[in-house]
Amino acid sequence: MWVTADGRIRQELLADGRYEEARDGREKAYTGRYAVEGNHIEYVDDTGFTATGDIRDGVLYHEHLVLYREGDPRIAEPGDVTAN
């Protein structure tokens, strides 16, 4: 599970090559498939939209988003307004 620092976006990369992305509490806001080659990820949304991501130093850079592994101390706890 990958999460933005503010916790608003959560992206789960499933073992079967599918992904589910929740945004602002809306579960499965985006779903589709993904493929990994090295540290690079290619996404194809179920609507046909494509995107890419790269994992560098344990951080997922997905288009304009920066996501951290769930449990990373950089992720805000619910109700925490002091997070980066």
MDAnalysis code that builds the backbone (N, CA, C; Angstrom):
import MDAnalysis as mda
import numpy as np

u = mda.Universe.empty(252, n_residues=84, atom_resindex=np.repeat(np.arange(84), 3), trajectory=True)
u.add_TopologyAttr("name", ["N", "CA", "C"] * 84)
u.add_TopologyAttr("resid", np.arange(1, 85))
u.add_TopologyAttr("resname", ["MET", "TRP", "VAL", "THR", "ALA", "ASP", "GLY", "ARG", "ILE", "ARG", "GLN", "GLU", "LEU", "LEU", "ALA", "ASP", "GLY", "ARG", "TYR", "GLU", "GLU", "ALA", "ARG", "ASP", "GLY", "ARG", "GLU", "LYS", "ALA", "TYR", "THR", "GLY", "ARG", "TYR", "ALA", "VAL", "GLU", "GLY", "ASN", "HIS", "ILE", "GLU", "TYR", "VAL", "ASP", "ASP", "THR", "GLY", "PHE", "THR", "ALA", "THR", "GLY", "ASP", "ILE", "ARG", "ASP", "GLY", "VAL", "LEU", "TYR", "HIS", "GLU", "HIS", "LEU", "VAL", "LEU", "TYR", "ARG", "GLU", "GLY", "ASP", "PRO", "ARG", "ILE", "ALA", "GLU", "PRO", "GLY", "ASP", "VAL", "THR", "ALA", "ASN"])
u.atoms.positions = np.array([
    [0.850, -1.182, 0.000],
    [0.000, 0.000, 0.000],
    [0.887, 1.233, 0.000],
    [0.594, 2.152, -0.888],
    [1.312, 3.430, -1.003],
    [0.341, 4.543, -0.655],
    [0.831, 5.564, 0.071],
    [-0.033, 6.615, 0.581],
    [0.658, 7.971, 0.449],
    [-0.101, 9.011, 0.079],
    [0.466, 10.359, 0.074],
    [0.682, 10.806, 1.521],
    [1.556, 11.778, 1.722],
    [1.890, 12.245, 3.069],
    [0.659, 12.728, 3.830],
    [-0.298, 13.309, 3.122],
    [-1.505, 13.795, 3.788],
    [-2.567, 12.719, 3.954],
    [-2.304, 11.516, 3.435],
    [-3.229, 10.392, 3.583],
    [-4.448, 10.445, 2.682],
    [-4.550, 11.437, 1.812],
    [-5.739, 11.589, 0.971],
    [-5.803, 10.577, -0.167],
    [-4.646, 10.102, -0.628],
    [-4.618, 9.164, -1.753],
    [-3.895, 7.905, -1.312],
    [-4.534, 6.765, -1.564],
    [-3.975, 5.466, -1.206],
    [-3.996, 4.591, -2.452],
    [-2.876, 3.982, -2.741],
    [-2.782, 3.141, -3.929],
    [-2.274, 1.761, -3.519],
    [-3.066, 0.752, -3.830],
    [-2.684, -0.622, -3.517],
    [-2.348, -1.346, -4.809],
    [-1.130, -1.858, -4.879],
    [-0.694, -2.672, -6.012],
    [-0.921, -4.127, -5.622],
    [-1.881, -4.748, -6.261],
    [-2.271, -6.114, -5.912],
    [-1.360, -7.127, -6.604],
    [-1.228, -8.296, -6.002],
    [-0.326, -9.333, -6.509],
    [-0.713, -9.846, -7.898],
    [-1.970, -9.667, -8.279],
    [-2.425, -10.177, -9.577],
    [-2.214, -9.185, -10.724],
    [-1.461, -8.101, -10.473],
    [-1.191, -7.123, -11.517],
    [-2.253, -6.051, -11.654],
    [-3.173, -5.987, -10.716],
    [-4.209, -4.948, -10.697],
    [-3.857, -3.931, -9.609],
    [-4.420, -2.737, -9.738],
    [-4.263, -1.742, -8.680],
    [-5.619, -1.128, -8.374],
    [-5.721, -0.620, -7.156],
    [-6.904, 0.099, -6.708],
    [-6.420, 1.370, -6.031],
    [-7.017, 2.490, -6.413],
    [-6.617, 3.765, -5.832],
    [-7.831, 4.425, -5.192],
    [-7.669, 4.789, -3.928],
    [-8.702, 5.510, -3.186],
    [-8.280, 6.976, -3.094],
    [-9.265, 7.864, -3.246],
    [-8.998, 9.309, -3.160],
    [-10.045, 9.960, -2.275],
    [-9.552, 10.707, -1.301],
    [-10.443, 11.461, -0.403],
    [-11.569, 10.600, 0.148],
    [-11.237, 9.373, 0.549],
    [-12.216, 8.481, 1.146],
    [-13.065, 7.710, 0.152],
    [-12.928, 7.998, -1.127],
    [-13.698, 7.268, -2.156],
    [-12.909, 6.027, -2.564],
    [-13.337, 4.877, -2.077],
    [-12.666, 3.620, -2.390],
    [-12.781, 3.321, -3.881],
    [-11.742, 2.751, -4.426],
    [-11.707, 2.347, -5.837],
    [-12.079, 3.498, -6.773],
    [-11.559, 4.689, -6.467],
    [-11.785, 5.839, -7.348],
    [-11.184, 5.557, -8.714],
    [-10.058, 4.859, -8.716],
    [-9.408, 4.434, -9.958],
    [-8.978, 2.990, -9.797],
    [-9.191, 2.197, -10.829],
    [-8.748, 0.803, -10.838],
    [-8.171, 0.499, -12.213],
    [-7.314, -0.487, -12.250],
    [-6.737, -0.877, -13.525],
    [-5.659, -1.913, -13.328],
    [-4.773, -1.985, -14.304],
    [-3.679, -2.947, -14.221],
    [-2.348, -2.195, -14.250],
    [-1.327, -2.885, -13.788],
    [0.002, -2.290, -13.789],
    [1.030, -3.354, -14.128],
    [2.185, -2.901, -14.591],
    [3.313, -3.791, -14.867],
    [4.572, -3.109, -14.345],
    [5.436, -3.906, -13.744],
    [6.672, -3.390, -13.164],
    [7.853, -3.889, -13.975],
    [8.759, -2.989, -14.291],
    [10.026, -3.353, -14.922],
    [11.121, -2.619, -14.159],
    [11.873, -3.368, -13.361],
    [12.868, -2.743, -12.495],
    [12.175, -1.869, -11.467],
    [12.493, -0.574, -11.442],
    [11.863, 0.376, -10.527],
    [10.782, 1.205, -11.205],
    [10.434, 0.855, -12.434],
    [9.459, 1.620, -13.216],
    [8.122, 0.881, -13.254],
    [7.028, 1.633, -13.132],
    [5.684, 1.059, -13.170],
    [4.901, 1.716, -14.303],
    [4.250, 0.896, -15.101],
    [3.331, 1.369, -16.144],
    [1.913, 1.028, -15.689],
    [1.040, 2.022, -15.698],
    [-0.351, 1.847, -15.287],
    [-1.265, 1.999, -16.494],
    [-2.321, 1.189, -16.531],
    [-3.399, 1.366, -17.508],
    [-4.702, 1.278, -16.726],
    [-5.371, 2.420, -16.613],
    [-6.646, 2.507, -15.910],
    [-7.709, 1.736, -16.693],
    [-8.737, 1.276, -16.014],
    [-9.815, 0.536, -16.684],
    [-10.521, 1.364, -17.753],
    [-10.378, 2.682, -17.707],
    [-10.976, 3.541, -18.736],
    [-10.049, 3.723, -19.930],
    [-8.800, 3.203, -19.820],
    [-7.831, 3.333, -20.899],
    [-6.772, 4.394, -20.658],
    [-6.932, 5.208, -19.627],
    [-5.945, 6.236, -19.282],
    [-4.640, 5.565, -18.867],
    [-3.512, 6.098, -19.293],
    [-2.218, 5.525, -18.922],
    [-1.432, 6.500, -18.053],
    [-0.570, 5.943, -17.213],
    [0.288, 6.741, -16.341],
    [1.535, 5.928, -16.034],
    [2.525, 6.586, -15.459],
    [3.761, 5.900, -15.090],
    [4.149, 6.263, -13.669],
    [5.064, 5.492, -13.129],
    [5.609, 5.768, -11.808],
    [7.003, 5.195, -11.714],
    [7.774, 5.731, -10.787],
    [9.123, 5.235, -10.523],
    [9.345, 5.193, -9.023],
    [9.959, 4.119, -8.575],
    [10.303, 3.988, -7.157],
    [11.773, 4.324, -7.006],
    [12.029, 5.358, -6.199],
    [13.401, 5.780, -5.918],
    [13.556, 5.974, -4.423],
    [14.557, 5.329, -3.863],
    [14.838, 5.449, -2.420],
    [13.605, 5.155, -1.573],
    [12.824, 4.157, -1.973],
    [11.663, 3.739, -1.191],
    [10.458, 4.656, -1.310],
    [10.475, 5.573, -2.269],
    [9.370, 6.503, -2.487],
    [8.837, 6.279, -3.900],
    [7.509, 6.252, -4.053],
    [6.874, 6.088, -5.351],
    [6.506, 7.461, -5.905],
    [7.107, 7.802, -7.023],
    [6.792, 9.035, -7.740],
    [5.872, 8.643, -8.882],
    [4.588, 8.929, -8.704],
    [3.548, 8.519, -9.643],
    [2.969, 9.780, -10.269],
    [3.430, 10.081, -11.512],
    [3.045, 11.314, -12.193],
    [3.338, 12.482, -11.255],
    [2.357, 13.259, -10.836],
    [2.596, 14.409, -9.960],
    [2.512, 14.068, -8.472],
    [2.259, 12.804, -8.144],
    [2.102, 12.395, -6.750],
    [3.399, 11.839, -6.182],
    [3.563, 11.996, -4.874],
    [4.648, 11.371, -4.127],
    [3.972, 10.509, -3.071],
    [4.245, 9.196, -3.128],
    [3.607, 8.265, -2.204],
    [4.664, 7.495, -1.414],
    [4.306, 7.196, -0.169],
    [5.186, 6.474, 0.740],
    [4.531, 5.158, 1.107],
    [5.347, 4.196, 1.487],
    [4.788, 2.911, 1.929],
    [3.983, 3.137, 3.196],
    [2.863, 2.447, 3.282],
    [2.030, 2.545, 4.472],
    [2.886, 2.269, 5.705],
    [2.731, 3.082, 6.731],
    [3.518, 2.938, 7.951],
    [4.732, 3.852, 8.002],
    [5.061, 4.486, 6.886],
    [6.180, 5.425, 6.840],
    [5.866, 6.604, 7.762],
    [6.827, 7.054, 8.563],
    [6.557, 8.155, 9.500],
    [6.222, 9.482, 8.817],
    [6.451, 9.598, 7.521],
    [6.117, 10.839, 6.815],
    [4.635, 10.957, 6.475],
    [3.868, 9.896, 6.725],
    [2.434, 9.903, 6.440],
    [1.704, 10.443, 7.664],
    [0.791, 11.370, 7.433],
    [0.007, 11.963, 8.521],
    [-0.932, 10.938, 9.139],
    [-1.037, 11.001, 10.455],
    [-2.060, 10.212, 11.142],
    [-3.388, 10.939, 10.961],
    [-4.513, 10.217, 10.975],
    [-5.808, 10.895, 10.846],
    [-5.938, 12.023, 11.874],
    [-6.320, 13.192, 11.402],
    [-6.484, 14.342, 12.284],
    [-5.222, 15.129, 12.528],
    [-4.080, 14.665, 12.027],
    [-2.804, 15.359, 12.204],
    [-2.679, 16.466, 11.168],
    [-2.661, 17.716, 11.603],
    [-2.581, 18.837, 10.669],
    [-1.165, 19.370, 10.550],
    [-0.208, 18.728, 11.214],
    [1.164, 19.230, 11.180],
    [2.038, 18.494, 10.190],
    [1.495, 17.492, 9.490],
    [2.316, 16.701, 8.560],
    [2.733, 17.540, 7.364],
    [3.838, 17.130, 6.720],
    [4.347, 17.836, 5.528],
    [3.357, 17.727, 4.408],
])
